[in-house]
Amino acid sequence: MNVIIIEDEKPAARLLQRKLQKLDIATDVMLHSVEEAIAWFSSNPQPDLVFLDIQLSDGLSFEIFDAVPISSAIIFTTAYDEYALRAFKLNSIDYLLKPIDEEELEIAVKKYRNLKTEPQKLMLDFNQIKNMLVNPVDKDYKKRFTIKMGQRLKMINVEDAECFYSENKGTYIHTTDNRDYLLELTLEQLEQELDPKQFYRVSRKHIVSVNAIKDIVVYTNSRLKVMLPTYTADEVIVSRERVNDFREWLG
């Protein structure tokens, strides 16, 4: 059985590797980012089984499936809340909440081995899974941010954001009045807090508001450039692997 691990935390990947060894499963390939996984799948045969973390260092692992076709069976290894995963449990081989319990790992592997004789049951609806995780039912999305400015606190409503961006290891909100404020959240955390109907992460560096998009132009290497009313600190480029999803998001 050809098995790989996709996990951005290398100690967690090695720990899972050791636990799989106890089940007589060798995992010679461990990938740690969306970019690395896309490159690997583009030049290697499909493995039988993938242990897949959902949130990687450079984005959600679903971007891998947007970029390259994947036919392998998947077992999720994730820290996401259990309620968000129950809705599609029947569509997947299994999922393992971190920290991974060895008994549950063994059960998941046995489930895969039992299903291997029925390949049609191994197919996953990744779009459904992606939507359930990014858009969980009844989620209360962020409405405002509280920014500390010296001895004062400033309230900024989400609808006043043109975009969010990262710079020098900091995360900022750029507002419609052409101001920038430092936030105490990462872009990865913001992806979970913002309404995905209103905000989209176009690249590792930028999340944009649909209401703030002034124009979209074709850019080099099949990418797109997003024009915003007042944000000019850097070019807002839709990365190539996100272009199709971005078009769908725009409707």
ABEGO torsion letter per residue (X at the ends): XBBBBBBABAAAAAAAAAAAAAAGBBBABBBABAAAAAAAAAABBBBABBBBBABBAAEBAAAAAAABBBABBBBBBBABBAAAAAAAAAABABBBBOBBBAAAAAAAAAAAAAAAABAAAABBBAAAAAAAAABBBGBBBBABBBBBBEABBBBBBAAABABBBBBGGBBBBBBAAGBBBBBABBAAAAAAABBAAABBBABAABBBBAAABABBBBBBGGBBBBBBAABAABBBBBBAAAAAAAAAAAX
